[in-house]
């Protein structure tokens, strides 16, 4: 467990991950567009591109991607924020190691002052996923807040007068706080960038100040947009070309792209461009005189058979150097969408496209339940590719395994009633490797419809009685060359069985001495709106039928600070349902202030509390991870929730205001909130899948 605190005046924003983060990926192909990082394209060199105001130092130990020019805080214009992501090149970070991104001002005399930082980050997941070269690399996001004026730096940090002539440099660095990292002593801290002094001012700025050294005024002016495209890989057998079109588009009032406007009016289009090899393929296209203002830019893509049928699965689109930001999700496949701001200066945007591995295929086997309609079950699938990589997304009442090139998927009717449940299997085929499909296989569907259908479903659901277990197996190498629904259904003949397990008594799980199979987290984000300090957060956990236990966590959340406490829930073997509650104690007092509610779940997931502390009460409440990710509360985490979060990206939430886009409650809508929507896409009781 750990504690983060942030001060609303001096401000450090908590960036706490409670589960595996997959930042800057829109699951490109999971819902039709991919966001940034393709692990197979990463190198061991620090990325050279940095936005205006930042100079990357090319440190070999880490790769850093910046989210844009440092910006001024909305709620406190005396602070600026620089955000980005990083991964590790030369060492594997230690389990439970802690690091922090710091902003350092160094004077001409060599004196160093820490003028701001991001929150400390702890390596809580498997360390290998933080390596840049890992097949499943997951870069860590950061948001470093710092004083942007010499008056506050002199008064609040240095306690001495500092002028611009005194400043040697202002830099970003990674400081090691805990663990053995394998760096030499002279390599710590890891210095990776400097900030332009023109972003800083001498005196305390007013609320309308902007960190830009060259602000623009008046209406936005037209400009040319150059798109540089690189295509890597090889076309799979049976496909003879890769086509793409790049167009600019207007935005709707809600900030999403109006596809019907793409390429029309003062928007421009490259027209259809075909590439049949050899690869790598490089090309540049200039869209002349794109209208000024905020626009969408869309890259439509697909690869084709000789008879003109289109597939989009397994394609990875990475945005490289350029202005492209605010990536927008697409509910169907075959395009990549993001935003640009056109205002008189030519924009150059690079796109890197990777074709699916020609020697690999990925399959995902699901179970669905038929009631009034057929709907896929949550957390009830197994994904594997023909190169023996797999992703188990099954949890109770489902279970799965992958061995000997075979997926085995089980479903148990755990209903307390005597009613049968109608269960059916569904299989999807995608081209490319597991990581190229971001560990899920999407339907091969675009805005223009389906040319090659890659989704196959059982003709009739099977009735599964209470306590019965349905098991279906699928051997990847048995997939037929002619992938028709009839052939796939024939493939599953005699591959599904239903059985009732023997009635062998099972001992009840014990809270002690029981093997722990999984850990989940309860996160408590608390803004202290009192003049007192919060000294303790007490967490109550009730696992299954075992007695509830309470554990006290030392905290130090001072007045007007925001704190984030993480508590690791170690689930005993066999437990899937549990309940979490909490309370706080103020320093010098003994009375428990109870949290507004307790959170119960019947599936294994993280718990998130977002609360404001008052003198005698806590307001706000707790949510399951699925509830918190469903930003618009329609019962399904989908593209609408993702868009709500991305459209508010970098917005700072006032401490006492409720904004559901701030999913983890850390006070800023950022990459961490995007991660929650991506990890839970198409989960929720009201989700309907391709009905």
C-alpha positions as CSV (number, residue, x, y, z in Angstrom):
1,X,0.0,0.0,0.0
2,X,1.2,3.6,-0.5
3,X,0.1,7.2,-0.2
4,X,0.3,10.1,-2.6
5,X,-0.6,13.6,-1.6
6,X,-1.1,16.7,-3.7
7,X,-1.5,20.3,-2.6
8,X,-4.0,22.5,-4.5
9,X,-1.7,25.5,-4.2
10,X,1.7,23.9,-4.7
11,X,0.3,21.1,-6.7
12,X,1.5,17.6,-7.4
13,X,-1.0,15.5,-9.3
14,X,-1.1,11.8,-8.3
15,X,-0.4,9.5,-11.1
16,X,-1.1,6.1,-9.5
17,X,-1.6,2.9,-11.6
18,X,-3.6,0.2,-9.9
19,X,-3.4,-2.2,-12.8
20,X,-1.4,-2.9,-15.9
21,X,-1.4,0.3,-18.0
22,X,-1.5,0.3,-21.8
23,X,-1.1,3.9,-22.5
24,X,-1.4,5.5,-25.9
25,X,-3.2,2.5,-27.5
26,X,-6.7,2.9,-28.7
27,X,-6.7,-0.8,-29.4
28,X,-6.4,0.3,-33.0
29,X,-7.8,-2.8,-34.2
30,X,-9.9,-3.6,-31.2
31,X,-12.3,-0.9,-32.3
32,X,-10.7,0.1,-35.4
33,X,-7.9,2.5,-34.7
34,X,-4.6,2.3,-33.0
35,X,-3.2,5.0,-30.9
36,X,0.6,4.9,-30.7
37,X,3.1,2.5,-29.4
38,X,3.7,-0.7,-31.4
39,X,6.3,-2.7,-29.4
40,X,7.7,-4.3,-32.4
41,X,8.7,-0.9,-33.8
42,X,10.4,0.3,-30.6
43,X,14.2,0.7,-30.6
44,X,16.8,1.1,-27.9
45,X,17.3,4.8,-28.8
46,X,15.6,7.7,-27.1
47,X,13.0,9.3,-29.4
48,X,14.5,12.4,-31.0
49,X,11.2,14.3,-31.4
50,X,10.2,16.8,-28.7
51,X,7.6,19.5,-28.9
52,X,8.3,23.2,-28.9
53,X,9.9,24.3,-25.6
54,X,11.5,20.9,-24.8
55,X,14.9,19.7,-25.9
56,X,15.4,16.0,-25.6
57,X,18.9,15.0,-24.4
58,X,18.8,11.6,-26.0
59,X,19.5,9.6,-22.8
60,X,20.1,6.0,-23.7
61,X,18.5,4.6,-20.6
62,X,14.9,5.6,-21.3
63,X,12.6,6.4,-24.2
64,X,10.4,9.4,-23.6
65,X,7.3,10.5,-25.6
66,X,6.0,14.0,-24.8
67,X,2.3,14.9,-25.0
68,X,3.0,18.4,-26.1
69,X,4.4,21.8,-25.1
70,X,4.3,22.5,-21.4
71,X,0.9,24.1,-20.5
72,X,-0.3,26.4,-17.8
73,X,-2.5,25.0,-15.1
74,X,-6.1,26.2,-15.2
75,X,-6.7,26.3,-11.5
76,X,-3.3,27.8,-10.6
77,X,-1.5,29.8,-13.4
78,X,1.6,29.9,-11.3
79,X,2.2,26.2,-12.3
80,X,3.0,24.6,-15.6
81,X,2.6,20.9,-16.5
82,X,4.7,18.7,-18.8
83,X,3.3,15.3,-19.5
84,X,4.4,12.2,-21.4
85,X,5.3,8.5,-21.2
86,X,8.5,6.6,-20.7
87,X,9.9,3.1,-20.9
88,X,13.2,1.6,-19.9
89,X,16.0,0.7,-22.4
90,X,19.1,-0.6,-20.6
91,X,17.8,-2.1,-17.3
92,X,14.8,-4.0,-16.1
93,X,13.3,-1.9,-13.3
94,X,13.2,-3.8,-9.9
95,X,9.9,-5.1,-8.6
96,X,8.5,-2.5,-6.2
97,X,11.1,0.0,-7.3
98,X,10.1,3.6,-7.0
99,X,11.1,6.5,-9.3
100,X,10.0,10.1,-9.7
101,X,10.1,12.6,-12.6
102,X,11.5,15.9,-11.3
103,X,11.9,19.4,-12.6
104,X,15.2,20.9,-11.6
105,X,16.5,24.5,-11.9
106,X,20.3,24.6,-11.9
107,X,22.1,28.0,-11.3
108,X,25.3,29.2,-12.9
109,X,27.1,28.4,-9.7
110,X,25.9,24.7,-9.7
111,X,23.2,25.1,-7.1
112,X,20.2,22.9,-7.9
113,X,16.6,23.5,-6.8
114,X,13.7,21.1,-7.2
115,X,10.9,23.4,-8.5
116,X,8.4,20.6,-9.1
117,X,7.8,17.0,-9.9
118,X,5.3,14.2,-10.8
119,X,4.2,11.8,-8.1
120,X,6.4,8.9,-7.2
121,X,5.8,5.9,-9.3
122,X,6.1,2.3,-8.0
123,X,6.7,-0.7,-10.2
124,X,3.7,-2.8,-9.1
125,X,3.3,-5.0,-12.2
126,X,5.7,-7.4,-13.8
127,X,8.9,-5.4,-14.4
128,X,9.4,-6.7,-18.0
129,X,6.4,-4.9,-19.3
130,X,8.1,-1.5,-18.6
131,X,11.0,-2.4,-20.9
132,X,10.9,-0.7,-24.3
133,X,11.9,-3.9,-26.1
134,X,9.3,-6.1,-24.4
135,X,6.7,-7.6,-26.8
136,X,4.0,-6.2,-24.5
137,X,5.7,-3.0,-23.5
138,X,3.5,-0.6,-21.6
139,X,5.1,2.9,-21.2
140,X,4.5,4.7,-17.9
141,X,2.7,8.0,-18.0
142,X,3.9,11.1,-16.0
143,X,2.7,14.6,-15.4
144,X,5.2,16.9,-13.8
145,X,4.0,20.1,-12.2
146,X,6.4,23.0,-11.5
147,X,6.6,26.7,-10.6
148,X,6.7,28.7,-13.8
149,X,8.0,32.1,-12.4
150,X,11.1,33.2,-10.7
151,X,9.2,35.1,-8.0
152,X,7.7,31.9,-6.6
153,X,10.9,29.9,-7.2
154,X,12.9,32.5,-5.3
155,X,10.4,32.8,-2.4
156,X,9.1,29.3,-2.0
157,X,12.0,27.1,-3.1
158,X,15.3,28.8,-3.1
159,X,14.7,31.3,-0.2
160,X,17.0,33.6,-2.2
161,X,16.6,35.9,-5.2
162,X,17.1,34.2,-8.6
163,X,17.2,36.1,-11.8
164,X,17.2,34.8,-15.4
165,X,21.0,35.6,-15.6
166,X,21.5,33.2,-12.7
167,X,19.7,30.3,-14.4
168,X,22.0,27.8,-16.2
169,X,19.3,25.3,-17.2
170,X,15.9,23.9,-16.2
171,X,15.7,20.2,-16.9
172,X,13.6,17.1,-16.5
173,X,15.2,14.1,-14.8
174,X,14.2,10.7,-13.3
175,X,15.3,10.3,-9.7
176,X,15.5,6.8,-8.1
177,X,13.7,6.7,-4.8
178,X,13.7,2.9,-3.9
179,X,15.2,-0.3,-5.2
180,X,18.4,-1.4,-7.0
181,X,18.1,-0.4,-10.6
182,X,21.5,-1.3,-12.1
183,X,22.6,2.2,-13.1
184,X,26.1,3.5,-12.2
185,X,26.2,6.1,-9.5
186,X,27.2,8.8,-12.1
187,X,24.1,8.0,-14.2
188,X,21.7,8.8,-11.4
189,X,19.5,10.9,-11.7
190,X,18.7,10.1,-15.3
191,X,18.7,13.5,-17.0
192,X,16.6,13.4,-20.2
193,X,15.4,16.9,-21.3
194,X,15.7,20.6,-20.8
195,X,12.9,23.2,-20.8
196,X,13.2,26.5,-22.7
197,X,13.7,29.4,-20.3
198,X,11.3,31.4,-22.6
199,X,8.5,29.4,-21.0
200,X,9.2,31.0,-17.7
201,X,8.4,34.5,-16.5
202,X,10.0,36.8,-14.0
203,X,7.0,37.6,-11.8
204,X,3.9,35.7,-10.8
205,X,1.6,35.4,-13.8
206,X,-2.1,36.3,-13.9
207,X,-4.9,33.9,-14.7
208,X,-4.9,34.7,-18.4
209,X,-1.2,34.1,-18.9
210,X,0.0,31.4,-21.4
211,X,3.4,29.7,-21.4
212,X,3.7,30.1,-25.1
213,X,6.5,32.4,-26.0
214,X,4.9,33.2,-29.4
215,X,1.1,33.5,-28.9
216,X,-1.1,34.0,-32.0
217,X,-4.1,36.3,-32.2
218,X,-7.0,36.7,-34.7
219,X,-8.8,34.0,-36.7
220,X,-6.9,30.8,-37.5
221,X,-5.3,30.8,-40.9
222,X,-5.2,28.0,-43.6
223,X,-2.0,26.0,-44.0
224,X,-0.6,23.0,-45.8
225,X,-0.6,19.7,-44.1
226,X,2.1,17.2,-45.1
227,X,1.6,13.5,-44.2
228,X,4.6,11.3,-44.3
229,X,3.7,7.6,-44.5
230,X,5.9,4.6,-43.8
231,X,4.6,1.0,-44.3
232,X,6.6,-1.9,-42.9
233,X,6.1,-5.6,-43.2
234,X,4.9,-7.9,-45.9
235,X,1.5,-8.7,-47.3
236,X,0.0,-12.0,-46.2
237,X,-0.5,-14.6,-48.9
238,X,-3.8,-14.1,-50.8
239,X,-3.5,-10.3,-50.5
240,X,-2.0,-8.1,-53.2
241,X,-2.1,-4.5,-52.0
242,X,-2.5,-2.1,-49.1
243,X,-4.6,1.0,-49.7
244,X,-4.9,4.2,-47.7
245,X,-6.5,7.6,-47.9
246,X,-5.6,10.6,-45.7
247,X,-8.2,13.4,-45.2
248,X,-8.8,16.3,-43.0
249,X,-12.3,16.7,-41.5
250,X,-14.5,19.1,-39.5
251,X,-15.2,18.4,-35.8
252,X,-18.6,18.1,-34.3
253,X,-19.7,20.2,-31.4
254,X,-18.8,17.3,-29.0
255,X,-15.2,17.3,-30.4
256,X,-15.6,14.1,-32.4
257,X,-14.8,13.9,-36.1
258,X,-17.6,14.5,-38.6
259,X,-16.7,11.8,-41.1
260,X,-19.3,13.1,-43.6
261,X,-17.2,16.3,-44.0
262,X,-13.9,14.6,-44.6
263,X,-12.2,15.8,-47.7
264,X,-15.0,18.4,-48.5
265,X,-15.0,22.2,-48.5
266,X,-11.8,23.5,-47.0
267,X,-10.9,20.0,-45.9
268,X,-8.6,18.1,-48.3
269,X,-8.0,14.5,-49.4
270,X,-5.0,12.6,-50.8
271,X,-7.4,10.3,-52.8
272,X,-6.8,6.6,-52.7
273,X,-3.2,5.5,-52.6
274,X,-2.1,1.8,-53.2
275,X,1.1,0.1,-52.1
276,X,1.8,-3.4,-53.3
277,X,5.5,-3.5,-52.3
278,X,8.3,-3.8,-52.0
279,X,8.3,-2.8,-48.3
280,X,9.3,-0.7,-46.4
281,X,7.3,1.8,-48.4
282,X,7.8,5.5,-47.9
283,X,5.7,8.3,-49.3
284,X,4.8,11.9,-48.6
285,X,1.5,13.7,-49.5
286,X,0.7,17.4,-49.1
287,X,-2.8,18.6,-48.5
288,X,-2.7,22.2,-49.7
289,X,-4.6,25.0,-48.1
290,X,-6.4,23.1,-45.3
291,X,-8.8,25.5,-43.5
292,X,-7.7,27.1,-40.3
293,X,-8.8,25.9,-36.8
294,X,-9.0,22.6,-35.0
295,X,-9.5,19.7,-37.4
296,X,-9.6,16.0,-37.5
297,X,-7.1,14.1,-39.6
298,X,-8.1,10.5,-40.6
299,X,-6.0,7.8,-42.2
300,X,-8.4,5.2,-43.8
301,X,-6.7,1.9,-44.5
302,X,-7.1,-1.8,-45.5
303,X,-5.4,-4.6,-47.4
304,X,-7.1,-6.4,-50.3
305,X,-7.5,-9.7,-52.0
306,X,-7.2,-9.9,-55.8
307,X,-11.0,-9.8,-56.0
308,X,-11.2,-6.6,-54.0
309,X,-12.2,-7.9,-50.6
310,X,-10.9,-5.9,-47.6
311,X,-9.4,-6.9,-44.3
312,X,-8.2,-4.5,-41.6
313,X,-7.2,-6.8,-38.7
314,X,-3.7,-6.8,-37.3
315,X,-2.7,-3.4,-38.8
316,X,-0.9,-1.2,-36.3
317,X,-0.8,2.6,-36.9
318,X,1.6,4.7,-34.9
319,X,1.7,8.4,-35.0
320,X,5.3,9.6,-35.1
321,X,6.6,13.1,-34.9
322,X,4.1,15.8,-35.6
323,X,1.2,17.7,-34.0
324,X,-1.4,14.9,-34.2
325,X,-3.0,14.6,-30.7
326,X,-6.3,13.9,-29.0
327,X,-6.7,10.5,-30.7
328,X,-10.4,9.7,-31.2
329,X,-11.9,6.3,-31.0
330,X,-13.7,4.7,-33.9
331,X,-16.5,2.3,-33.2
332,X,-15.7,0.3,-36.3
333,X,-12.4,-0.7,-37.9
334,X,-10.1,0.5,-40.7
335,X,-9.1,4.0,-39.8
336,X,-6.9,6.1,-37.4
337,X,-8.3,9.4,-36.2
338,X,-6.6,12.3,-34.3
339,X,-6.7,16.1,-34.1
340,X,-4.6,18.9,-35.5
341,X,-4.7,22.7,-35.1
342,X,-4.2,24.5,-38.4
343,X,-3.1,28.2,-38.1
344,X,-0.9,29.5,-40.9
345,X,2.2,27.3,-40.4
346,X,2.7,24.1,-42.4
347,X,2.1,20.9,-40.3
348,X,4.2,17.8,-41.0
349,X,2.8,14.6,-39.5
350,X,4.4,11.2,-39.7
351,X,2.5,7.9,-39.7
352,X,4.1,4.5,-39.3
353,X,2.0,1.6,-40.5
354,X,2.9,-2.0,-39.7
355,X,1.3,-4.8,-41.6
356,X,0.2,-7.9,-39.8
357,X,2.8,-10.7,-39.5
358,X,2.2,-12.8,-42.7
359,X,3.0,-16.0,-40.8
360,X,0.7,-15.5,-37.9
361,X,-3.0,-15.6,-37.1
362,X,-4.8,-14.7,-33.9
363,X,-8.0,-16.3,-32.6
364,X,-10.3,-15.3,-29.8
365,X,-12.9,-17.8,-28.5
366,X,-15.8,-16.4,-26.5
367,X,-18.9,-17.5,-24.7
368,X,-22.1,-15.6,-24.9
369,X,-25.5,-15.9,-23.2
370,X,-28.8,-15.8,-25.0
371,X,-31.8,-14.1,-23.2
372,X,-33.9,-11.6,-25.2
373,X,-30.9,-11.4,-27.5
374,X,-27.4,-12.8,-27.9
375,X,-24.7,-11.0,-25.9
376,X,-21.1,-11.9,-25.2
377,X,-20.3,-12.5,-21.5
378,X,-17.9,-10.2,-19.7
379,X,-14.5,-11.7,-18.9
380,X,-15.2,-14.9,-20.8
381,X,-12.7,-15.3,-23.6
382,X,-9.3,-16.7,-24.5
383,X,-7.1,-15.2,-27.2
384,X,-4.1,-17.0,-28.7
385,X,-2.0,-16.8,-31.9
386,X,-0.3,-19.4,-34.0
387,X,3.1,-18.5,-32.5
388,X,1.9,-19.7,-29.1
389,X,1.3,-16.4,-27.4
390,X,-2.0,-16.1,-25.5
391,X,-4.1,-13.8,-23.3
392,X,-6.5,-15.3,-20.7
393,X,-9.5,-12.9,-20.2
394,X,-11.7,-15.4,-18.4
395,X,-12.8,-15.2,-14.8
396,X,-15.6,-16.8,-12.8
397,X,-18.0,-18.3,-13.9
398,X,-15.6,-18.8,-16.9
399,X,-12.1,-20.3,-17.0
400,X,-9.7,-20.9,-19.8
401,X,-6.4,-22.3,-20.8
402,X,-4.1,-22.5,-23.8
403,X,-1.8,-25.5,-24.3
404,X,-0.7,-27.7,-27.2
405,X,-2.0,-25.2,-29.7
406,X,-5.5,-25.6,-28.3
407,X,-7.8,-23.1,-26.5
408,X,-10.1,-24.7,-23.8
409,X,-12.9,-22.5,-22.6
410,X,-15.2,-23.5,-19.7
411,X,-18.5,-22.0,-18.4
412,X,-20.2,-23.0,-15.1
413,X,-23.8,-22.2,-14.4
414,X,-23.5,-20.9,-10.9
415,X,-27.1,-19.6,-10.7
416,X,-28.8,-20.2,-7.4
417,X,-32.1,-20.8,-9.2
418,X,-33.1,-24.0,-11.0
419,X,-33.2,-22.3,-14.4
420,X,-31.0,-23.3,-17.3
421,X,-28.8,-20.8,-19.1
422,X,-28.5,-20.7,-22.9
423,X,-24.8,-20.5,-23.7
424,X,-23.2,-20.3,-27.2
425,X,-19.6,-20.1,-28.5
426,X,-18.3,-17.4,-30.8
427,X,-14.9,-17.4,-32.6
428,X,-13.1,-14.6,-34.3
429,X,-10.1,-14.8,-36.6
430,X,-7.6,-12.0,-37.0
431,X,-4.4,-11.7,-39.1
432,X,-1.1,-11.1,-37.4
433,X,0.3,-11.8,-34.0
434,X,-1.3,-11.4,-30.6
435,X,0.4,-8.1,-29.8
436,X,-0.4,-6.7,-33.2
437,X,-4.0,-7.2,-32.3
438,X,-3.5,-5.8,-28.8
439,X,-4.4,-9.1,-27.2
440,X,-8.0,-9.2,-28.6
441,X,-9.5,-10.0,-31.9
442,X,-12.0,-7.5,-33.3
443,X,-14.5,-8.0,-36.0
444,X,-13.3,-7.2,-39.5
445,X,-15.7,-4.3,-39.9
446,X,-15.4,-0.8,-41.3
447,X,-17.7,2.1,-41.9
448,X,-18.3,0.7,-45.4
449,X,-19.4,-2.7,-44.0
450,X,-17.9,-6.2,-44.0
451,X,-16.0,-7.7,-47.0
452,X,-14.4,-10.6,-45.2
453,X,-16.4,-11.8,-42.2
454,X,-14.1,-13.1,-39.5
455,X,-16.7,-13.8,-36.9
456,X,-18.4,-17.2,-36.5
457,X,-21.1,-18.2,-34.1
458,X,-22.8,-21.3,-32.9
459,X,-26.1,-21.9,-34.7
460,X,-28.1,-22.7,-31.5
461,X,-27.4,-22.0,-27.9
462,X,-27.0,-25.0,-25.5
463,X,-29.0,-25.2,-22.3
464,X,-26.7,-25.4,-19.3
465,X,-28.4,-26.5,-16.1
466,X,-27.3,-25.2,-12.6
467,X,-23.9,-26.6,-11.6
468,X,-23.2,-27.9,-15.1
469,X,-20.0,-27.0,-16.9
470,X,-19.8,-26.5,-20.6
471,X,-16.4,-27.0,-22.2
472,X,-15.4,-26.1,-25.8
473,X,-12.0,-26.7,-27.3
474,X,-10.5,-25.2,-30.5
475,X,-7.2,-26.3,-32.0
476,X,-5.7,-23.4,-33.9
477,X,-4.1,-25.5,-36.6
478,X,-7.6,-27.0,-37.4
479,X,-8.9,-23.7,-38.7
480,X,-10.0,-24.3,-42.3
481,X,-8.5,-22.5,-45.3
482,X,-12.1,-21.7,-46.5
483,X,-13.3,-19.8,-43.5
484,X,-17.1,-20.0,-43.9
485,X,-19.5,-20.1,-41.0
486,X,-20.6,-23.6,-42.1
487,X,-17.0,-24.9,-42.1
488,X,-16.3,-23.4,-38.6
489,X,-19.5,-24.9,-37.2
490,X,-18.5,-28.2,-38.6
491,X,-15.1,-27.8,-37.0
492,X,-16.8,-27.5,-33.5
493,X,-18.8,-30.7,-34.0
494,X,-18.1,-32.9,-31.0
495,X,-15.7,-30.2,-29.6
496,X,-18.1,-29.0,-26.9
497,X,-19.3,-31.0,-23.9
498,X,-21.6,-30.4,-21.0
499,X,-21.1,-32.2,-17.7
500,X,-22.1,-32.1,-14.0
501,X,-19.1,-32.3,-11.7
502,X,-19.2,-34.8,-8.9
503,X,-20.7,-33.5,-5.7
504,X,-17.5,-33.5,-3.7
505,X,-17.6,-31.1,-0.7
506,X,-15.3,-28.2,-1.1
507,X,-13.8,-26.6,2.0
508,X,-14.7,-22.9,2.6
509,X,-11.9,-20.5,1.9
510,X,-10.1,-19.4,5.0
511,X,-8.8,-15.8,5.5
512,X,-5.5,-17.2,6.7
513,X,-3.2,-19.9,5.5
514,X,-4.8,-19.9,2.1
515,X,-2.9,-19.7,-1.2
516,X,-3.3,-16.3,-2.8
517,X,-3.9,-16.6,-6.5
518,X,-4.5,-12.9,-7.5
519,X,-4.1,-9.4,-6.2
520,X,-6.4,-6.5,-7.0
521,X,-6.3,-2.9,-5.6
522,X,-8.6,-0.7,-3.7
523,X,-7.7,3.0,-4.4
524,X,-8.9,5.8,-2.1
525,X,-8.6,9.3,-3.7
526,X,-9.4,11.9,-0.9
527,X,-9.4,15.6,-1.1
528,X,-9.0,17.1,2.5
529,X,-11.4,20.1,2.6
530,X,-10.8,20.8,6.3
531,X,-8.2,22.6,8.4
532,X,-7.1,19.2,9.9
533,X,-4.8,16.5,8.7
534,X,-6.0,13.0,7.9
535,X,-3.7,10.6,9.8
536,X,-5.2,7.2,9.0
537,X,-7.3,5.5,6.3
538,X,-8.9,2.3,7.6
539,X,-9.8,-0.4,5.0
540,X,-12.4,-3.1,5.6
541,X,-12.4,-6.1,3.3
542,X,-14.8,-9.0,3.3
543,X,-13.7,-11.9,1.1
544,X,-16.4,-14.4,0.2
545,X,-18.0,-15.9,3.3
546,X,-14.9,-15.3,5.5
547,X,-15.1,-12.8,8.4
548,X,-14.4,-9.2,7.5
549,X,-11.0,-7.7,8.5
550,X,-9.9,-4.1,8.9
551,X,-6.4,-2.7,8.4
552,X,-5.2,0.8,9.2
553,X,-2.9,2.6,6.8
554,X,-0.8,5.5,8.0
555,X,-1.5,8.6,6.0
556,X,-0.6,12.3,6.0
557,X,-3.1,14.2,3.9
558,X,-2.8,17.7,5.0
559,X,-5.4,20.5,4.7
560,X,-6.3,21.3,1.1
561,X,-4.3,18.4,-0.1
562,X,-5.4,15.5,-2.4
563,X,-4.1,12.1,-1.3
564,X,-4.3,8.8,-3.1
565,X,-4.0,5.6,-1.0
566,X,-3.6,2.2,-2.6
567,X,-4.5,-1.0,-0.7
568,X,-3.6,-4.4,-2.1
569,X,-6.4,-6.9,-1.9
570,X,-5.0,-10.4,-1.8
571,X,-7.8,-12.7,-2.9
572,X,-7.8,-16.2,-1.2
573,X,-8.1,-19.1,-3.6
574,X,-11.6,-19.6,-4.9
575,X,-12.9,-16.2,-3.9
576,X,-14.5,-14.1,-6.6
577,X,-17.0,-12.0,-4.6
578,X,-15.9,-9.5,-2.0
579,X,-16.9,-6.2,-0.3
580,X,-14.8,-3.1,0.6
581,X,-15.5,-0.3,3.0
582,X,-13.4,2.4,4.6
583,X,-13.1,5.2,7.1
584,X,-10.7,8.0,8.0
585,X,-9.3,9.4,11.3
586,X,-8.1,12.9,11.7
587,X,-4.7,13.6,13.4
588,X,-5.2,13.8,17.2
589,X,-8.7,12.4,17.1
590,X,-10.0,8.9,17.7
591,X,-13.4,9.0,15.9
592,X,-13.8,7.1,12.7
593,X,-15.4,9.1,9.8
594,X,-17.1,6.4,7.7
595,X,-16.9,6.4,3.9
596,X,-20.3,7.1,2.3
597,X,-20.8,3.5,1.2
598,X,-19.4,0.0,0.8
599,X,-18.7,-1.5,-2.6
600,X,-19.5,-5.1,-3.4
601,X,-18.5,-7.0,-6.5
602,X,-19.2,-10.6,-7.7
603,X,-16.4,-10.5,-10.2
604,X,-12.7,-9.9,-9.6
605,X,-11.9,-6.2,-10.3
606,X,-10.3,-3.1,-8.7
607,X,-12.2,-0.8,-6.4
608,X,-12.0,3.0,-6.7
609,X,-13.2,5.5,-4.0
610,X,-13.3,9.3,-4.9
611,X,-14.2,11.4,-1.9
612,X,-14.0,14.8,-0.3
613,X,-13.3,15.0,3.5
614,X,-15.3,17.4,5.6
615,X,-15.2,18.1,9.3
616,X,-17.6,15.3,10.3
617,X,-18.3,13.4,7.0
618,X,-17.0,12.2,3.7
619,X,-18.9,12.9,0.5
620,X,-18.5,11.1,-2.9
621,X,-18.4,7.4,-2.9
622,X,-16.9,4.1,-4.1
623,X,-17.2,2.3,-7.4
624,X,-16.1,-0.9,-9.0
625,X,-13.6,-0.5,-11.8
626,X,-16.3,-1.2,-14.4
627,X,-18.7,1.4,-12.8
628,X,-16.0,4.0,-12.8
629,X,-14.9,3.3,-16.4
630,X,-18.5,3.7,-17.6
631,X,-18.2,7.5,-17.6
632,X,-21.7,8.2,-19.1
633,X,-23.4,5.6,-16.9
634,X,-25.2,3.8,-19.8
635,X,-24.2,0.4,-18.5
636,X,-21.4,-0.2,-21.0
637,X,-17.8,1.1,-21.3
638,X,-17.4,1.8,-25.0
639,X,-16.2,4.4,-27.5
640,X,-18.5,7.1,-26.0
641,X,-16.8,6.8,-22.6
642,X,-13.4,6.9,-24.3
643,X,-14.4,10.1,-26.2
644,X,-15.6,11.8,-23.1
645,X,-12.3,11.2,-21.5
646,X,-10.1,12.2,-24.5
647,X,-12.2,15.3,-25.2
648,X,-11.3,16.5,-21.7
649,X,-7.7,15.4,-21.8
650,X,-5.4,17.5,-19.5
651,X,-8.4,19.2,-17.8
652,X,-7.8,19.8,-14.1
653,X,-10.8,19.0,-11.9
654,X,-11.4,21.4,-9.1
655,X,-11.0,19.5,-5.8
656,X,-14.6,19.6,-4.7
657,X,-16.2,19.1,-8.2
658,X,-17.4,15.8,-9.4
659,X,-16.2,14.9,-13.0
660,X,-16.7,11.3,-14.0
661,X,-14.0,11.7,-16.7
662,X,-11.4,11.7,-13.8
663,X,-11.9,8.0,-13.4
664,X,-9.2,7.4,-10.8
665,X,-9.9,10.7,-8.9
666,X,-6.3,12.0,-9.0
667,X,-7.5,15.5,-10.0
668,X,-6.5,15.6,-13.7
669,X,-8.0,13.9,-16.7
670,X,-5.0,12.2,-18.3
671,X,-3.6,9.0,-19.8
672,X,-4.4,7.0,-16.6
673,X,-8.1,7.6,-17.2
674,X,-7.8,6.7,-20.8
675,X,-6.2,3.4,-19.7
676,X,-9.2,2.6,-17.6
677,X,-11.6,2.9,-20.6
678,X,-9.3,0.9,-22.8
679,X,-8.9,-1.9,-20.3
680,X,-12.6,-2.2,-19.9
681,X,-13.9,-1.6,-23.4
682,X,-17.1,-3.5,-24.2
683,X,-17.6,-4.5,-20.6
684,X,-20.8,-3.8,-18.8
685,X,-24.3,-5.3,-18.3
686,X,-25.7,-3.2,-21.1
687,X,-23.1,-4.0,-23.8
688,X,-24.4,-5.6,-26.9
689,X,-22.0,-7.1,-29.4
690,X,-22.7,-7.1,-33.1
691,X,-26.4,-8.0,-32.8
